Amino acid sequence: MSSSLRAPSRSARPLVPAGGRAEASLLRSLAVVLLLALAACSRPTPPEKPNVLLITVDTLRADRVGAYGYALDTTPHIDALAARGVRFADTTVPWPKTWPSMAAMVTGKYPQTNGIRLRPRRPLPAENVTLAEALRDAGYATGAVVANVNLGRNFGFDQGFDHFVESWADEAKRLTGKTSFRNAPGLVKRFTNGRIVTDQGLAALDALGAGKDRPFFLWVHYIDPHGPYLPPPQYAQLFEGAHPSRLVPLEDLPSYQLQTDPRTGLVSNDIGFYATQYDREVRSVDDQIGRLLAGLDARGLTRDTLIVLTADHGESMDENGYYLEHGNVPYQTNAAAPLIFALDGRFDGGDVIEDPVGVIDVFSTVLAATGTPAPPGVVAANLVPVVEGAADAPSYVFMEAGKYEPFQLAVRKGSWKLVHLRSPKDREWLGKPELALYDLSRDPTEQNDVAAEHPELVAELGTALAEWQKTTPRYAGDVKTDLKKLDPRTQEMLRALGYLE
């Protein structure tokens, strides 16, 4: 964990006569003690049961956030939140797809335990105790605004919420089921976008009676910058020229992502164009997060609210030959998410935890920070002791990915990552071996397999991965969702977001 305290330079030390060095040292010590005491007295004392505002951003790559080192000014509001809270520098999602990733976050259980894996697509089984249910039972008013159809009532994510808003619903009511989103990039964001979600989030704060009779838990999930990347018009010129042109075969790009480049009037096959559009979307959603946080502050709630910000997964631009997508590869472009906790008086502003952790750990950390008992069967780690320096981060962090069974597996330890491509189909289309080892400190996009150079690490991480597979309980239910029975609007939105062919 980094410290915000810096040792003074030698030139800054005062000159003291030799005979007065002991007295000066004593005075300096007393001054430090006094300053620390005054700082402690001035720090606000967080409530025993703080409010909780959980903000999740769909498809937000960690390396596109300024606080994580990105050069462009994409996230000034998220960066400001990181400056007043603790930032986890290396956070891995449990699965780089929205519904299994968020299911793990809200249950504290890995996808193979909570029943939400890539296939078969099913609603979140009711036997799981969700974060909302645990907090509601502890006396919290609970609310959510979700902008991705995969997190809606059809998929069981409303469990435990007193107030649950499917962001797209109001606009969808005004159209018939005949309207198609296909071949109309960005039309889905007419139904739900950052502005709409923030408006609904602020209304949810008021509906929950925030700050009055009991603490609140509000989950706000933004869908920007999920593809298709079509930012609001006022961002259309932002970051122009920031990414060089990189042409790829048009047929390699997902059909739902295709857009006409206004500079050429042609359907674009330029990764640079799409990367710029993506950054514009990130900036637009950051501005809406800023508006949400300003609304929280205007209601006098900031000091007593634990604010958590993370993402469900990242996005591959063209790394590893995987274009404008997520979910089918286990690499960091998909797997790394930002993670920030901010609560005045509890988390020191500007602290950074470098050790790998998981998005799944949000569950236990929020419960610990609110003094709420964890339900049985939870495997998510409580990160509060890690932040406070009383415990180490988990030794290993695990992830699944892919569309072919058996699914891909990955395990992290420090800067090392072992990837296990169990399906021959994955090994064929990715052109990679069954086991590959990467040193992310030197190779953040996983281009250089160093397994042959470190057989002892391959053995250690392979053993950890096998033990995790062996000991992690597997969901035994048989609940399934027939997608053909979903209403036409839901099916169309799923297609528009690339979830259905």
C-alpha positions in Angstrom: 0.0 0.0 0.0 1.4 3.4 -0.9 1.6 6.2 1.6 0.8 9.8 1.0 3.5 10.8 3.4 6.8 11.7 1.9 10.1 12.2 3.6 11.5 15.7 3.4 14.5 16.3 1.2 17.9 16.9 2.8 17.9 20.5 1.7 14.7 21.1 3.6 16.1 20.2 7.0 16.6 23.2 9.3 20.1 24.1 10.4 20.5 23.6 14.2 23.5 24.4 16.3 25.3 21.2 17.6 24.4 21.9 21.2 20.7 22.3 20.4 20.2 19.2 18.3 18.6 17.1 21.1 16.2 19.9 22.0 15.3 20.5 18.4 14.7 16.8 17.8 12.4 16.7 20.9 10.5 19.8 19.6 10.0 18.2 16.2 8.7 15.0 17.8 6.2 16.9 19.9 5.2 18.9 16.9 4.5 15.8 14.9 2.5 14.3 17.7 0.4 17.5 18.0 -0.2 17.6 14.2 -1.3 14.0 14.2 -3.6 14.6 17.1 -5.1 17.6 15.4 -5.6 15.7 12.2 -7.3 12.9 14.0 -9.6 15.3 15.7 -10.5 17.1 12.5 -11.3 13.8 10.6 -15.0 13.1 10.4 -16.1 10.0 12.2 -18.0 7.7 9.8 -21.3 6.4 11.0 -21.5 2.8 12.1 -23.9 2.0 9.3 -22.9 4.4 6.4 -25.1 4.7 3.4 -23.7 2.8 0.4 -23.6 4.1 -3.2 -22.4 1.4 -5.6 -21.5 2.6 -9.1 -20.7 0.1 -11.8 -19.8 1.1 -15.3 -20.3 -1.4 -18.1 -17.3 -2.2 -20.2 -14.9 0.2 -18.6 -11.2 -0.7 -19.1 -9.1 0.1 -16.1 -6.3 1.5 -18.3 -8.7 4.1 -19.8 -9.1 5.7 -16.4 -6.8 8.7 -15.6 -6.1 7.4 -12.0 -4.8 4.2 -13.6 -2.4 6.1 -15.8 -4.3 7.0 -18.9 -2.9 10.1 -20.6 -6.2 11.4 -22.0 -8.6 13.4 -19.8 -11.3 10.7 -19.9 -12.2 10.5 -16.2 -11.7 13.7 -14.2 -14.6 12.8 -11.8 -13.5 9.2 -11.2 -10.0 10.5 -10.7 -11.2 12.9 -8.0 -13.0 10.1 -6.3 -9.8 8.0 -6.3 -7.9 10.9 -4.8 -10.3 11.0 -1.8 -10.5 7.3 -1.4 -8.5 4.1 -1.8 -7.7 2.7 -5.2 -7.1 -0.9 -6.0 -4.6 -0.9 -8.8 -5.0 -4.5 -9.9 -8.6 -5.8 -9.9 -9.8 -8.8 -11.8 -13.4 -9.6 -12.8 -14.7 -13.1 -12.1 -15.9 -13.4 -15.7 -15.6 -10.8 -18.4 -19.3 -10.7 -19.2 -21.9 -8.6 -17.5 -24.3 -11.1 -15.9 -21.8 -13.6 -14.5 -19.5 -10.8 -13.3 -22.2 -8.8 -11.6 -23.8 -12.0 -10.2 -20.5 -12.8 -8.5 -20.3 -9.3 -7.1 -23.8 -9.3 -5.6 -23.5 -12.8 -4.1 -19.9 -13.1 -3.1 -19.8 -16.4 -4.8 -18.0 -17.4 -8.0 -20.2 -18.1 -11.1 -19.9 -21.9 -10.9 -21.4 -21.6 -7.4 -24.1 -19.0 -7.7 -25.5 -20.6 -10.9 -24.8 -17.7 -13.4 -22.2 -18.8 -15.9 -22.2 -18.1 -19.6 -24.4 -21.1 -20.5 -27.1 -21.9 -20.0 -28.4 -18.4 -19.5 -30.6 -18.4 -16.5 -32.0 -15.9 -13.9 -30.0 -15.5 -10.7 -31.2 -18.4 -8.5 -33.3 -17.2 -5.6 -31.4 -19.3 -3.1 -28.5 -16.9 -3.3 -28.4 -14.2 -0.6 -27.7 -11.0 -2.5 -25.9 -7.9 -1.3 -29.2 -6.0 -1.4 -30.9 -8.8 0.7 -28.2 -8.8 3.3 -28.3 -5.0 3.7 -32.1 -4.8 3.6 -32.2 -7.4 6.5 -29.7 -5.1 8.3 -32.1 -2.2 8.1 -31.1 -0.5 4.9 -33.5 1.0 2.3 -32.4 -0.6 -0.9 -32.7 0.7 -4.5 -31.1 0.1 -7.9 -31.1 1.6 -11.4 -29.7 -0.8 -14.0 -29.0 0.1 -17.6 -28.1 -3.3 -19.0 -31.0 -5.7 -19.8 -28.9 -8.6 -18.5 -29.3 -7.1 -15.0 -33.1 -6.7 -15.2 -36.0 -8.6 -13.5 -36.0 -11.2 -16.3 -32.6 -12.3 -15.0 -33.3 -12.1 -11.3 -31.2 -9.1 -10.3 -34.0 -7.4 -8.6 -33.7 -9.7 -5.5 -33.6 -7.6 -2.3 -34.5 -4.2 -3.7 -37.3 -2.1 -2.4 -37.0 0.2 -5.4 -35.8 -1.3 -8.7 -35.6 0.7 -12.0 -34.9 -0.9 -15.4 -33.5 2.2 -17.0 -34.7 1.5 -20.5 -38.3 0.7 -19.5 -39.9 4.1 -19.8 -38.8 4.8 -23.3 -39.5 1.2 -24.4 -43.1 1.6 -23.4 -43.5 4.2 -26.0 -42.4 1.9 -28.9 -43.9 -1.2 -30.3 -42.1 -4.5 -30.5 -41.6 -4.0 -34.2 -38.8 -1.5 -33.8 -35.4 -3.1 -34.6 -32.1 -2.0 -33.1 -30.1 -4.0 -35.7 -28.1 -2.0 -38.2 -28.8 1.2 -36.2 -25.7 1.7 -34.0 -26.4 3.6 -30.8 -30.2 3.3 -31.0 -30.2 1.2 -27.9 -28.8 4.2 -26.0 -31.8 6.2 -26.9 -33.5 4.0 -24.3 -30.9 4.1 -21.7 -27.8 6.3 -21.4 -25.7 8.1 -18.8 -28.0 11.1 -18.6 -31.1 9.0 -18.1 -29.4 6.8 -15.5 -28.2 9.7 -13.5 -31.6 11.3 -13.5 -33.1 8.0 -12.4 -30.4 7.6 -9.8 -31.0 11.0 -8.2 -34.8 10.2 -8.2 -34.0 6.9 -6.5 -32.1 8.7 -3.8 -35.2 10.7 -3.0 -37.5 7.8 -3.3 -35.5 5.9 -0.7 -35.8 8.8 1.7 -32.0 9.0 1.7 -30.5 10.3 4.8 -33.7 10.3 6.8 -35.1 7.4 8.8 -32.5 4.7 7.8 -29.4 4.2 5.8 -29.7 3.5 2.1 -28.0 1.2 -0.4 -28.2 2.4 -4.0 -26.7 0.5 -6.9 -26.4 2.5 -10.1 -25.2 0.6 -13.2 -24.3 2.7 -16.3 -24.2 1.0 -19.7 -21.9 3.5 -21.4 -19.3 2.7 -22.8 -20.6 -0.7 -23.9 -20.7 -1.0 -27.6 -21.9 0.3 -30.0 -19.7 3.2 -29.0 -21.8 6.2 -29.9 -21.2 9.1 -27.5 -23.6 12.1 -27.2 -23.2 14.7 -29.9 -21.4 17.2 -27.7 -18.5 14.7 -27.4 -18.2 14.0 -31.1 -15.0 16.0 -31.7 -13.3 15.2 -28.4 -9.9 13.4 -28.5 -9.8 13.8 -32.3 -6.6 12.2 -33.6 -5.7 10.6 -30.3 -5.5 7.1 -31.7 -3.6 6.3 -34.9 -5.4 4.6 -37.8 -5.3 0.8 -37.6 -7.2 -0.9 -40.4 -8.5 -4.5 -39.9 -10.7 -6.7 -42.1 -14.3 -5.5 -41.8 -15.5 -9.1 -41.4 -13.5 -9.4 -38.2 -15.5 -6.7 -36.4 -18.7 -7.6 -34.5 -21.7 -6.6 -36.6 -23.4 -4.7 -33.7 -20.3 -2.5 -33.4 -20.2 -1.3 -37.0 -20.5 2.5 -37.6 -20.1 4.9 -40.4 -17.2 7.2 -39.9 -18.4 10.7 -40.5 -15.0 11.7 -42.0 -15.3 9.2 -44.8 -19.0 8.4 -45.1 -18.1 4.7 -45.1 -18.6 1.8 -42.6 -15.4 2.0 -40.6 -12.8 -0.8 -40.2 -10.4 1.5 -38.4 -9.7 0.5 -34.8 -8.3 4.0 -34.2 -11.8 5.4 -35.0 -13.5 3.0 -32.6 -11.0 3.5 -29.9 -11.6 7.3 -30.0 -15.3 6.7 -29.9 -14.9 4.5 -26.9 -12.8 7.2 -25.1 -15.5 9.7 -25.8 -18.1 7.4 -24.3 -15.9 7.0 -21.2 -15.7 10.8 -20.8 -19.5 11.2 -21.3 -20.3 8.6 -18.6 -17.7 10.2 -16.3 -19.4 13.5 -16.5 -22.7 11.8 -15.6 -21.0 10.1 -12.6 -19.8 13.6 -11.6 -23.4 14.8 -11.8 -24.6 11.9 -9.6 -21.9 12.6 -7.0 -22.7 16.3 -7.1 -26.4 15.4 -6.4 -25.3 13.2 -3.5 -23.3 16.1 -2.1 -26.1 18.6 -2.6 -28.3 16.4 -0.5 -25.7 16.5 2.3 -25.0 12.8 2.1 -21.4 12.5 0.9 -19.8 12.4 4.3 -21.9 9.6 5.5 -21.8 7.5 2.3 -19.5 4.7 1.3 -19.0 5.2 -2.4 -17.8 2.2 -4.4 -16.9 2.4 -8.1 -16.0 -0.5 -10.3 -16.8 -2.2 -13.6 -18.2 -5.5 -14.8 -15.4 -6.1 -17.3 -13.2 -4.3 -19.8 -13.0 -4.4 -23.6 -10.5 -5.5 -26.2 -9.8 -3.0 -29.0 -7.6 -5.3 -31.1 -5.3 -6.9 -28.6 -4.7 -10.6 -29.1 -6.6 -10.5 -32.4 -9.9 -9.9 -30.6 -11.8 -6.9 -31.8 -14.1 -4.5 -30.0 -15.5 -7.2 -27.7 -15.3 -8.9 -24.3 -15.9 -12.2 -22.8 -14.3 -14.7 -25.2 -10.7 -14.2 -24.0 -9.1 -14.3 -20.6 -6.7 -11.4 -21.1 -6.4 -8.2 -19.0 -8.0 -5.9 -21.6 -11.2 -7.8 -20.7 -10.4 -8.8 -17.2 -9.0 -5.6 -15.5 -11.5 -3.3 -13.8 -11.1 -0.1 -11.8 -12.0 -0.4 -8.1 -12.3 2.5 -5.7 -13.7 2.8 -2.2 -14.3 6.2 -0.6 -15.7 7.0 2.8 -14.5 10.1 4.8 -12.9 9.1 8.0 -12.5 5.4 7.1 -10.4 5.2 3.9 -7.4 7.5 3.6 -7.5 9.6 0.5 -5.0 8.7 -2.2 -4.0 5.3 -0.8 -3.3 2.6 -3.4 -3.4 -1.2 -3.0 -1.1 -2.8 -5.5 -1.8 -6.4 -4.8 -4.3 -8.2 -7.0 -7.9 -8.5 -5.7 -11.2 -9.4 -7.3 -14.5 -7.5 -8.2 -16.2 -10.4 -6.3 -14.6 -8.9 -3.1 -16.9 -5.9 -3.3 -19.5 -8.1 -1.6 -17.7 -8.9 1.6 -16.0 -5.5 1.8 -19.3 -3.6 1.7 -20.8 -5.8 4.4 -17.7 -5.4 6.6 -17.7 -1.6 6.2 -21.4 -1.5 7.2 -21.1 -3.9 10.1 -23.4 -6.4 8.3 -22.9 -10.1 8.8 -22.0 -12.1 5.8 -24.4 -15.0 4.8 -23.0 -18.6 4.6 -21.2 -19.9 1.6 -19.5 -16.6 0.7 -15.9 -16.8 -0.6 -15.4 -13.1 -1.4 -12.5 -11.5 0.6 -13.1 -8.7 3.0 -10.7 -6.0 1.8 -11.1 -3.6 4.8 -8.2 -5.2 6.8 -6.1 -5.0 3.6 -6.7 -1.3 3.4 -6.0 -0.8 7.0 -2.8 -2.7 6.8 -4.0 -5.5 9.2 -4.0 -8.3 6.6 -2.6 -9.2 3.3 -4.6 -9.4 0.1 -5.7 -12.9 -1.0 -2.9 -15.1 -2.3 -4.6 -15.9 -5.5 -7.3 -14.3 -7.7 -9.3 -16.5 -10.1 -11.3 -15.9 -13.3 -13.2 -17.8 -16.0 -13.8 -16.7 -19.6 -14.6 -17.9 -23.0 -17.6 -19.2 -25.1 -16.4 -22.8 -25.6 -16.7 -25.5 -22.9 -14.6 -26.3 -21.0 -14.3 -22.6 -20.3 -11.0 -20.8 -20.0 -9.4 -20.3 -16.6 -6.9 -17.8 -15.2 -5.2 -17.3 -11.9 -3.3 -14.3 -10.6 -0.5 -14.0 -8.0 1.3 -10.7 -7.9 2.3 -9.6 -11.4 2.0 -13.2 -12.6 -0.9 -14.7 -14.5 -1.4 -18.2 -15.7 -3.9 -18.8 -18.4 -5.4 -22.3 -19.1 -7.1 -22.7 -22.4 -8.9 -26.0 -21.8 -10.8 -26.1 -25.1 -9.0 -27.1 -28.3 -11.2 -24.6 -30.1 -9.8 -21.8 -28.0 -6.2 -22.9 -28.6 -6.9 -23.0 -32.4 -8.5 -19.6 -32.9 -6.2 -17.8 -30.4 -3.1 -19.7 -31.6 -1.9 -20.2 -28.0 -0.8 -23.2 -26.0 -2.9 -24.8 -23.4 -1.0 -23.2 -20.5 0.7 -19.8 -20.8 2.4 -17.6 -18.2 2.6 -13.8 -18.4 4.4 -11.3 -16.3 2.0 -8.4 -16.4 4.5 -5.9 -14.9 6.5 -6.2 -18.2 3.8 -7.4 -20.6 0.4 -5.9 -19.7 -1.4 -7.0 -22.9 -0.1 -10.6 -22.6 1.9 -10.9 -25.8 4.9 -12.9 -24.4 4.4 -16.4 -22.9 7.2 -17.0 -20.4 6.1 -20.4 -19.1 9.3 -22.1 -20.4 11.4 -19.7 -18.3 9.5 -20.2 -15.1 8.4 -23.8 -14.7 8.2 -23.5 -10.9 5.6 -20.7 -11.2 3.6 -22.7 -13.8 3.5 -25.6 -11.4 2.5 -23.4 -8.4 -0.2 -21.5 -10.2 -1.5 -24.6 -12.0 -1.8 -26.4 -8.6 -3.7 -23.4 -7.2 -6.0 -23.4 -10.2 -6.7 -27.1 -9.9 -7.4 -26.8 -6.2 -9.8 -23.9 -6.8 -11.7 -25.9 -9.4 -11.8 -28.9 -7.1 -12.9 -27.1 -3.9 -15.3 -24.5 -5.3 -18.9 -25.7 -5.0 -20.9 -26.1 -8.2 -24.4 -25.0 -8.6 -26.6 -28.1 -8.8 -30.0 -26.5 -9.8 -31.5 -26.9 -13.2 -33.3 -23.6 -13.7 -33.1 -22.4 -17.3 -34.3 -19.4 -19.3 -35.8 -19.9 -22.7 -34.7 -16.8 -24.5 -37.6 -17.2 -27.0 -40.0 -16.6 -24.2 -38.5 -13.2 -23.4 -40.5 -10.3 -24.6 -39.6 -9.0 -28.1 -38.2 -5.7 -26.7 -35.8 -7.6 -24.4 -34.7 -9.8 -27.2 -34.0 -6.9 -29.5 -32.0 -5.1 -26.8 -29.9 -8.2 -26.3 -29.2 -8.4 -30.0 -28.3 -4.7 -30.1 -25.7 -5.3 -27.4 -24.2 -8.3 -29.1 -25.6 -10.9 -26.7 -27.8 -12.7 -29.3 -27.1 -13.4 -32.9 
